[in-house]
């Protein structure tokens, strides 16, 4: 997938000089390529097509491209590190104040905890069930594979372990349990309709004790792909955005990258 950026530069430090402007395109911006393999195309806007503008464009090509590749490499590494932690929400008591300057996803989690009204929740092992305000999450995603192949990807233990890149427990039968990402995601299969629908009782490890959501996965075979519709009810409202991001990264993207069902980082 292509990624586009804007660039602006000055030929001198003279305040009266107008900046040269252009576009930077990375046509092969994908997890399939290492940073040093990325193609960086530098373009100059027509209004900046002057001698100084062309000099700046050449500077961007010769020097700027390597800096862009380095920045992309750091970004992707940080992205993998953040999402590699799973969707585990740390308990309030386990947060180290020195970690508040860690990667953005951690800062967001800490902020969400601090914004919650009332006293901090005790450790998961000791707290009683609490009433949690919830919201509904609906997502749709296309996968370049058949409905039966995609369905199997969610119920076959070997496939689940492949896209989660770790041990998993998957007992795909009514009342069967599942556990993914080191126990951060657990639940029960409530209903299975071959190649058409999966219903799960689903929770994240650090949600309030006793709180579960209901996940419905519906598989629709289209002419050239399978449309997967996710409907999740009972998601804690403070964790809705992160839960959505988790589905997109830990499930959709991971499945596409692992099995080639239309793999792309963005």
Rosetta blueprint (number, residue, H / E / L):
1 X L
2 X L
3 X E
4 X E
5 X E
6 X E
7 X E
8 X E
9 X E
10 X L
11 X L
12 X L
13 X L
14 X L
15 X L
16 X L
17 X L
18 X L
19 X L
20 X E
21 X E
22 X E
23 X E
24 X E
25 X E
26 X E
27 X L
28 X L
29 X L
30 X L
31 X L
32 X L
33 X L
34 X L
35 X H
36 X H
37 X H
38 X L
39 X L
40 X L
41 X E
42 X E
43 X E
44 X E
45 X L
46 X H
47 X H
48 X H
49 X L
50 X L
51 X H
52 X H
53 X H
54 X H
55 X H
56 X H
57 X H
58 X H
59 X H
60 X H
61 X H
62 X H
63 X H
64 X H
65 X H
66 X H
67 X H
68 X H
69 X H
70 X H
71 X H
72 X H
73 X H
74 X H
75 X H
76 X H
77 X H
78 X H
79 X H
80 X H
81 X H
82 X H
83 X H
84 X H
85 X L
86 X L
87 X L
88 X L
89 X L
90 X L
91 X L
92 X H
93 X H
94 X H
95 X L
96 X L
97 X H
98 X H
99 X H
100 X H
101 X H
102 X L
103 X L
104 X H
105 X H
106 X H
107 X H
108 X H
109 X H
110 X H
111 X H
112 X H
113 X H
114 X H
115 X H
116 X L
117 X L
118 X L
119 X L
120 X L
121 X L
122 X L
123 X L
124 X L
125 X L
126 X L
127 X L
128 X L
129 X L
130 X L
131 X L
132 X L
133 X L
134 X E
135 X E
136 X E
137 X E
138 X E
139 X E
140 X E
141 X E
142 X E
143 X E
144 X L
145 X L
146 X L
147 X H
148 X H
149 X H
150 X H
151 X H
152 X H
153 X H
154 X H
155 X H
156 X L
157 X H
158 X H
159 X H
160 X H
161 X H
162 X H
163 X H
164 X H
165 X L
166 X L
167 X L
168 X L
169 X E
170 X E
171 X L
172 X L
173 X L
174 X L
175 X L
176 X L
177 X E
178 X E
179 X E
180 X E
181 X H
182 X H
183 X H
184 X L
185 X E
186 X E
187 X E
188 X E
189 X E
190 X E
191 X E
192 X E
193 X E
194 X L
195 X L
196 X L
197 X E
198 X E
199 X E
200 X E
201 X E
202 X E
203 X E
204 X E
205 X L
206 X L
207 X L
208 X L
209 X L
210 X L
211 X L
212 X L
213 X E
214 X E
215 X E
216 X E
217 X E
218 X E
219 X E
220 X E
221 X E
222 X L
223 X L
224 X L
225 X L
226 X E
227 X E
228 X E
229 X E
230 X E
231 X E
232 X E
233 X E
234 X E
235 X E
236 X E
237 X H
238 X H
239 X H
240 X H
241 X H
242 X H
243 X H
244 X H
245 X H
246 X H
247 X H
248 X H
249 X H
250 X H
251 X H
252 X H
253 X H
254 X H
255 X H
256 X H
257 X H
258 X H
259 X H
260 X L
261 X L
262 X L
263 X L
264 X L
265 X L
266 X L
